C-alpha cells in the first residue's frame, strides 16, 4: 500500500447527535478495508455531538469549529486534513446498510476518467430517492415552476431540473450529483478546486459539479452501491426558512455562472412557481381534510413570494443555519 490511505471520509455535523451516532456506527460495521480515516467536522453543535464522538468513537478524528462555518467551508476544512487517494463526503444523516465503498472504489479505479461518483440514495423505507439533477436552465426551471415535470413524468423534454425521467436504477453519467454522498478523486481537486465557500448551505453541489463539467471531468451516478439518507432533519424544523435559503443558493449559482440578468430571471420563475402553488392551495381550502395543510403551504408560498419581491435581502449574506442532510 502506498503512503496515502486509500479512502478518507469527511462528515460535517451540526446538532445532529443522534443521526451522526447512527452514521458512525454503520461505518464501523460496513466500512470496508479501504476506509482508513474518518474525519468529523463539527460546526459548533450545542447538543453534545462532540462529546458523543469523543466518548464513543475515539478513532474518529474530530475537528471542532468555534462557530457555524457552513456546509461547504466545513467540508473543505475536512478535505484539507485528508490523506486519502479518494475522499468521500458523507452527510451526517447517512446510514450504511452494506459495504458501498468497495464497489465504488473498484469502479473509479477501473475508470480513471471518472472524477466524481455518487451511490443510489434510499429513504428510511428503503425506497429509491432522487439524488441527481440537471444543471438549471430557463427551460427546466419553467417546467418545474409550472409542474410540467410532474404532469409529463418520464418525458426527457419536460423532465425538468429534477430529472423526473430517470428512475435511478442504471449507472450513467449525470450533470449533477446531490451532495449527500460524494466520492471524489483527490488528484483532480487541483484543477477543479474545493467547494465554493460562498455557498453557505445548498447549491454548493450544483456549483461543484458544474466546475467538474467545465474541467472535462466525468460525474457518474453509480446504481450498484446504495445507502440510506434520512434527509430533511434540519429543514423540518423551519421549512419556510430552509426553502428560502435554497432559493438564495440557487440565485447565487445563477449569478455566478449566468450573470445578474439571468439571476433576476430565475427570481421571476420562483415567483411564478409559488404563485401557481398558491392557486392550487386555494382550491384545496374547501376540503376540510386538507384545510390546515393548505393554509400552511399558502403561508409558505406567500413568504417565498415576499422574499422574491424584497430581493435586497439576497445581498445581505448567508444565514446562520446549516443543514443536517
C-alpha positions in Angstrom: 0.0 0.0 0.0 1.3 3.5 -0.8 1.9 6.2 1.8 -1.6 7.6 1.3 -4.6 5.9 2.8 -7.0 4.7 0.1 -10.1 6.4 1.3 -10.8 9.3 3.6 -14.3 10.1 4.8 -15.4 13.6 5.8 -18.6 14.2 7.7 -19.9 17.6 8.6 -22.1 17.8 11.7 -24.4 20.4 13.2 -26.6 19.5 16.1 -27.1 16.0 14.6 -26.0 13.9 17.5 -28.5 11.0 17.0 -28.0 10.8 13.3 -24.3 11.1 13.5 -24.0 8.3 16.0 -26.0 6.1 13.7 -23.9 7.1 10.8 -20.6 6.3 12.6 -22.0 3.1 13.9 -22.8 1.9 10.4 -19.3 2.9 9.2 -17.8 0.8 11.9 -19.9 -2.2 10.8 -19.9 -1.7 7.0 -16.8 0.4 6.4 -14.6 -1.6 4.0 -11.0 -2.4 4.5 -10.2 0.6 2.3 -11.5 3.1 4.9 -8.6 4.2 7.0 -9.6 7.6 8.1 -12.9 9.2 9.3 -13.0 12.9 9.9 -15.9 14.7 11.6 -16.0 18.5 11.2 -18.4 19.9 13.8 -20.0 23.3 13.2 -20.3 24.4 16.8 -23.0 21.9 17.8 -24.7 22.5 21.2 -26.4 19.1 21.5 -23.5 17.1 22.9 -22.4 15.9 19.4 -18.6 16.4 20.1 -18.8 14.7 23.5 -20.5 11.8 21.9 -17.9 11.4 19.2 -15.0 11.6 21.7 -16.5 9.0 24.1 -18.0 6.5 21.6 -15.7 6.8 18.6 -12.2 7.5 19.8 -10.7 6.5 16.4 -12.6 9.2 14.6 -10.7 12.5 14.0 -12.8 15.3 15.4 -12.3 18.9 14.2 -14.3 21.5 16.2 -15.2 24.8 14.6 -15.8 27.7 17.0 -18.8 28.8 15.0 -21.1 27.5 12.3 -19.0 28.0 9.2 -21.5 26.5 6.8 -21.5 23.2 4.9 -19.1 24.0 2.1 -16.4 25.5 4.3 -16.6 22.8 6.9 -16.2 20.1 4.2 -13.2 22.0 2.9 -11.6 22.0 6.3 -12.0 18.2 6.5 -10.7 17.7 2.9 -7.5 19.7 3.9 -6.9 17.2 6.6 -7.3 14.1 4.4 -4.5 11.8 3.2 -6.6 9.5 1.1 -6.3 9.0 -2.7 -10.1 9.2 -2.7 -12.3 11.4 -0.5 -15.9 10.6 0.5 -18.1 13.5 1.6 -20.9 11.9 3.6 -23.8 13.7 5.3 -24.3 13.1 9.0 -27.8 11.6 8.4 -26.5 8.8 6.2 -26.6 5.2 7.3 -24.8 2.4 5.6 -26.5 -1.0 5.2 -23.9 -2.6 3.0 -20.2 -2.0 2.1 -20.8 0.5 -0.6 -17.2 1.8 -0.7 -15.5 -1.3 -2.2 -17.7 -1.3 -5.4 -17.4 2.4 -5.7 -13.6 2.4 -5.4 -13.4 -0.5 -7.9 -15.5 1.4 -10.4 -13.3 4.5 -10.1 -10.0 2.6 -10.3 -11.1 0.9 -13.5 -12.3 4.2 -15.0 -9.6 6.9 -14.5 -11.7 9.5 -16.4 -14.4 9.4 -13.6 -13.7 12.1 -11.1 -16.9 12.2 -9.1 -19.2 9.3 -8.1 -22.4 9.1 -6.2 -24.4 6.0 -5.0 -28.1 5.2 -5.0 -30.0 7.0 -2.3 -32.5 5.1 -0.2 -35.1 6.6 2.0 -35.9 5.3 5.5 -38.4 3.0 3.9 -35.7 1.7 1.6 -37.4 3.2 -1.4 -35.1 4.7 -4.1 -34.9 8.5 -3.9 -33.8 11.1 -6.4 -30.1 12.0 -6.0 -29.3 13.6 -9.3 -30.2 16.8 -11.1 -29.6 18.7 -14.3 -27.9 22.0 -14.4 -30.5 24.7 -14.0 -31.7 26.3 -17.2 -34.5 28.7 -18.0 -36.5 25.9 -19.7 -36.2 23.2 -17.0 -36.8 25.9 -14.3 -40.1 26.8 -16.1 -41.0 23.2 -16.4 -40.6 22.9 -12.7 -42.5 26.1 -11.9 -45.5 25.0 -14.0 -45.4 21.4 -12.7 -44.8 20.1 -16.2 -42.2 17.6 -14.8 -45.0 16.1 -12.8 -47.7 16.1 -15.5 -45.3 14.6 -18.1 -43.3 12.4 -15.8 -40.9 10.3 -17.8 -40.5 12.9 -20.5 -37.0 14.0 -21.2 -38.3 17.2 -22.7 -40.3 18.2 -19.7 -38.4 16.2 -17.1 -37.0 19.4 -15.7 -34.1 20.0 -13.4 -35.3 17.2 -11.1 -34.8 14.5 -13.8 -38.3 13.0 -13.4 -37.5 10.9 -16.5 -34.7 9.0 -14.7 -35.6 6.1 -12.3 -32.1 5.9 -10.7 -31.8 2.2 -11.5 -29.0 2.4 -14.0 -25.4 3.6 -13.7 -24.8 6.6 -16.0 -23.2 9.9 -16.5 -25.2 12.8 -15.0 -24.9 16.5 -14.8 -25.3 16.9 -11.0 -24.9 14.6 -8.1 -26.6 15.9 -4.9 -24.1 16.4 -2.1 -25.4 13.8 0.4 -22.7 11.3 -0.5 -19.9 12.0 -3.0 -16.7 10.1 -3.7 -14.1 12.3 -5.4 -10.7 11.5 -6.9 -8.4 13.7 -4.9 -5.9 14.2 -7.7 -8.4 16.3 -9.7 -9.1 18.8 -7.0 -6.0 20.8 -8.0 -7.8 21.5 -11.3 -11.4 21.8 -10.1 -10.8 23.3 -6.7 -12.6 22.7 -3.4 -16.2 23.6 -2.7 -17.1 27.3 -3.1 -17.4 28.6 0.5 -19.6 31.4 -0.7 -22.4 28.8 -0.7 -23.2 28.6 3.0 -25.8 25.9 2.6 -27.3 24.3 -0.5 -26.2 24.9 -4.1 -22.5 24.0 -3.4 -23.1 20.6 -5.0 -24.5 22.0 -8.2 -21.7 24.6 -8.5 -19.0 21.9 -7.8 -20.5 19.5 -10.4 -20.7 22.4 -13.0 -17.0 23.1 -12.4 -16.1 19.4 -12.8 -18.1 19.5 -16.1 -16.2 22.6 -17.2 -12.9 20.9 -16.4 -13.9 17.9 -18.7 -14.3 15.5 -15.7 -17.0 12.8 -15.7 -19.6 12.8 -13.0 -21.4 9.4 -12.6 -24.4 8.1 -10.7 -23.5 4.6 -9.6 -26.5 2.3 -9.1 -24.5 -0.7 -7.8 -24.0 0.9 -4.4 -26.5 2.3 -2.0 -27.0 3.9 1.4 -29.9 5.3 3.5 -30.2 9.1 3.6 -32.8 10.3 6.1 -32.7 13.9 4.8 -34.5 17.0 5.9 -33.8 16.6 9.5 -33.0 20.3 10.0 -35.3 21.7 7.4 -38.3 20.0 9.0 -37.9 22.4 12.0 -38.1 25.5 9.9 -39.4 24.7 6.4 -40.0 28.2 5.2 -36.6 29.4 6.2 -34.9 26.5 4.6 -36.9 26.9 1.4 -35.8 30.5 1.1 -32.2 29.5 1.8 -32.4 27.0 -1.0 -33.7 29.8 -3.3 -30.9 32.1 -2.1 -28.3 29.5 -3.0 -29.8 28.8 -6.5 -29.8 32.6 -7.2 -26.2 32.7 -6.2 -25.4 29.9 -8.7 -27.3 31.7 -11.5 -25.5 35.0 -10.7 -22.0 33.3 -10.6 -22.4 31.2 -13.8 -25.0 33.1 -15.8 -24.9 36.7 -14.7 -27.1 39.2 -12.9 -29.8 39.3 -15.6 -30.2 35.5 -15.5 -30.4 35.5 -11.8 -33.2 38.1 -11.9 -35.0 35.9 -14.5 -34.7 33.0 -12.2 -36.3 35.0 -9.4 -39.2 35.7 -11.6 -39.6 32.0 -12.3 -39.5 31.4 -8.5 -42.3 33.9 -8.1 -44.3 32.2 -10.9 -43.7 28.8 -9.3 -45.0 29.9 -5.9 -48.0 31.8 -7.5 -49.1 28.6 -9.3 -48.8 26.6 -6.0 -50.7 29.3 -4.1 -53.6 29.0 -6.6 -53.6 25.2 -6.1 -53.7 25.5 -2.3 -56.6 28.0 -2.6 -58.5 25.3 -4.4 -57.9 22.8 -1.6 -59.3 25.2 1.1 -62.9 23.9 0.8 -61.8 20.4 1.6 -61.8 20.1 5.4 -59.4 17.2 5.5 -56.6 19.2 3.8 -57.6 22.7 5.0 -54.9 23.2 7.7 -52.1 21.8 5.4 -53.3 24.1 2.6 -53.2 27.1 4.9 -49.7 26.3 6.0 -48.5 25.9 2.4 -50.2 29.1 1.3 -48.3 30.9 4.0 -45.1 29.3 2.8 -45.7 30.3 -0.8 -46.6 33.9 0.3 -43.4 34.1 2.3 -41.3 33.0 -0.7 -43.0 35.4 -3.0 -42.4 38.2 -0.4 -38.8 37.2 -0.3 -38.5 37.5 -4.1 -40.1 40.9 -4.1 -37.8 42.1 -1.3 -34.7 40.7 -3.2 -32.4 43.2 -1.5 -32.2 40.7 1.3 -30.4 38.4 -1.0 -27.4 40.7 -0.8 -27.1 40.5 3.0 -25.1 37.3 3.1 -25.6 33.8 4.3 -27.8 32.8 7.2 -26.5 31.2 10.4 -28.3 27.9 9.9 -26.8 24.8 8.4 -28.1 21.5 7.1 -28.0 18.0 8.6 -28.6 16.4 5.2 
